[in-house]
Amino acid sequence: KNNVKAMEKELLTCSLQGKEKAVLKISQIFQIPGSKALETKVIVVLGKAGMGKSILVQKICQDWSNGEFSQFEFVFWFDCKQISLPEKRYSLKDLLLEFFVKPQEGSKEIFEYILQNPAKVLLVFDGFEGLHDHENFPRCPASQPEEDSYSIKELLSGLIQKKILSGCTLLLTARPKDKVYQHLSKVDRTIEIVGFSPQQRELYITKYFEGLPYCGNALKLIKEREYLFSHCYSPVVCRFVCFLCETVLETGDKSLPSTLTTVFLQFVQQKVIPTPTAVTTMQNQESLATLAHIAWYLGEKHQSAMKSDLPSKEVKEFALKYGFFQPFAFPRHSDSGEEELGSAFSDFVIQNFLGALHLMLAEEIKDKSLTKYLSFPSKKKKPYNWLDLVPRFLAGLLFLQDDPCFCSLSDKDVKKSTKKQKTLLKYIRRLQINELCPERLLELLHCIYETQSNYLLQHVALKLKPDLSFLGIVLTPPDVHVLHSILKRSRKEFFLDLRNSSIDMQGLKDLIGVKNVASFRASLVDTVRLWRSLQQTKDHQLLRAATEKFVLDPFKAKTMKDISDLSDLAEMQKRINCVQDASGYSSYEIPAIKNLGKLEFALGPVCGLQGFLKLVKILPAFPSLRHLDLDALSENDIGDEGAKSLSEVFPTLTSLETLNLSQNKITDVGAEKLATALPVLSSLKTLSLYNNSICDFGAENLAKVLPAMASLRVLDVQYNKITGVGAQQLTDSLRKCPHIKNLVMWNPTIPYGVLEHLQQLDPRISL
């Protein structure tokens, strides 16, 4: 079991800016390029509850104690839910040298050294969501911040605002949905822990059962329940599943529960009913009901810890004996020296389950008011539910009231639970499922899946809209599983937008493999990685489906990585052709590459030219490109070099109908290069050179080739540096071009009277 804990510390996956997945070694966390030595550094570690944020900071502390992170002479670690509970005030010295660790002697000298050497201090605040009412964060007063006393929130605010111990390193952990950024003026590094990959899940489970007689059967048993295995991406849930699997194997059973609700129901039931005596069972049921009430009461206040003791001795013994609660000590005040004890739920998921159990059992919770505790009640924006797993557990419990495990936890009347179940059924039937935002839709799918009601599963499948966008929504392995299971039940054909969803390769493979998923969009890097994997495993059938269903049009390149990914995609065409030939199939064009019709380029002035020169090299790979748009708000500045490079590939762009080169600092040199090659664009209808630096010489070259551009309908050269001379040349050429419908050429350098006269000569000229 110690090996399992070590794995939780070592396996750290992070999601960097732009949702790019990478493995980050713990030793790299504090390596921030470009940071200044005397500035406070702020590092934020994000992750859902149970992802291992606390394990990570414990590992950092352990490594430091073993000689790692030698840049820090002092490391202080604080659990936010513990230090924020008492309404007491602390100075920085109290916080560091009284609460965290109290030196036997020399406190004053040590504190002075810390103040003089802040760069050698690491402060870790674990669980930012544990700060009570952290959304209303106070400002730290400016007077003598190191000496005065503050509340914990004020003290942390002063550290973040760099008024206290400026130059130290701050490491904060928080959940992704917490509003941590509104309190931070600058974040130097953000790391998001996204959980175990499928291979890491298998490794975790294997190590958990290492040395046990049924080690070989455990992994097989868990993988048979694909939904539970998907939930094992979360280390804390994986541990619960392993615990239950261990119990199942010891009792000789041959299967695990099918839902998360039944996993925790059986887990709690085995803890609560260890002996069959009636007296003990009744006491345990009462104690469990009390804990369930506390779980919900604290959760409503965004808390998991309490300062006051548990209601009775029996409840306290029950909670501590079965591991539902764990005690901890509050900060010790230097003047009183008294130690206060508190209690906290040992696990966030358990608190969620008990909170849902309270909603099931509490008589004051009427059946009609039950739906307000779900995450998809109305079109109005609902406050973020801190106990975010409660709706799923609640839905699952509503359909388990006849289960022996559930009955053993309570002596309540089952009929009342049945009424609540009917309320949920009625509510789901009335719900406008096709109007739900992606987050609420996913929450609904999880809730319905936990019920395992065939009626509800089929009902939701029929109500789904055909175009499902999860653009920018993180899709976890359980999200993918429930979506996959619902899609398979529908008779509709679906389009899925999975871009920037952080979906893993297995999840992408599963969704693409659904027959009625007719098309999909995904991040190019994920798509290419999947295609390469399918090539290596020689799964030609799925590879063909994955390429034929993929949609690229329209595509907008915003970063150099977008260009690199697009280049990799074009390269895949050659590789797939080689594989097809070797496998006996005829070569075929990847539809997404063949059918790309619109390409927008918006890299901005810093990387504009560099990125465009790389893009130009692969433009011939897209034979159906009809619209090339380089007009970006930030301006790409491809200049004459970019224009020259583009003109060289014009012969391959036979389908191009719209070319927008506006705001790119093209001069007469670039205009001349373009004009020479433009006639080969046999399909070009619209050409925009708006807001460049083209003068009369460039206008003259454009005028010469207009008659040869038979397909051209609109030319826009306004906001350049063309004078009346160049305008006259364009007008003269326009007379030879009956096919052109509009010439837009207002320029501040053309006298208004001249332009007005030219328009009178030819009304196709726009002012």
Buried (B, 14 or more C-beta within 10 A) or exposed (E): EEEBBEBBBEBBBBBEEEBEBEEBEBEBBBEBEEEEEEBBBBBBBBBBBBBBBBBBBBBBBEBBEEEBBEEBEBBBBBBBBBBBBBEBBBBBBBBBBBBBEEEEEEBEEBBEBBBEEBBBBBBBBBBBBBBBEBEEBBEBEEEEBBEBBBBBBBBBBBBBBBBBBBBBBBBBBBBBBBEBEEBBEEBBBBBBBBBBBBEBBBBBBBBBBEEEEEBEBBBEBBBEBBBBBBBBBBBBBBBBBBBBBBBBBEEEEEEBBBBBBBBBBBBBBBBBBEEEEEEEBEBBBBBBBBBBBBBBEBBEEBBBBBEEEBEEEBBBEBBBEBEBBBEBEBBBBBEEEEEBEBBBBBBBBBBBBBBBBBBBBBEEBEBEEBBEBBBBBEEEEEEEBBBBBBBBBBBBBBBBBEBEBBBBBBEBEEEBBBBBBEBBBEBBEEBEBEEBEBBBBBBBBBBBBBBBBEEBBBBBBEBBBEEBBBEEBBBBBBBBBBBBBBBEBBEEEBBBBBBBBBBBBBBBBBBBBBEEBBBBBBBBBBBBBBBBBBBEEEBBEBBBBBBBBBBBBEBEBBBBBBBBBBBBBBEBBEEBBEBBEEEEEEEBBBBBBBBBBBBBBBBBBEBBBBBBBBBBEBBEBBBBBBBBBBBBEEBBBBBBBBBBBBBEBBEBBBBBBBBBBBBBBBBBBBBBBBBBBBBBBEEBBBBBBBBBBBBBBBBBBBBBBBBEBEBBBBBBBBBBBBBBBBBBBBBBBBEEBEEBEEBBBBBEBBEEEBBEBBBEEBEBBBE
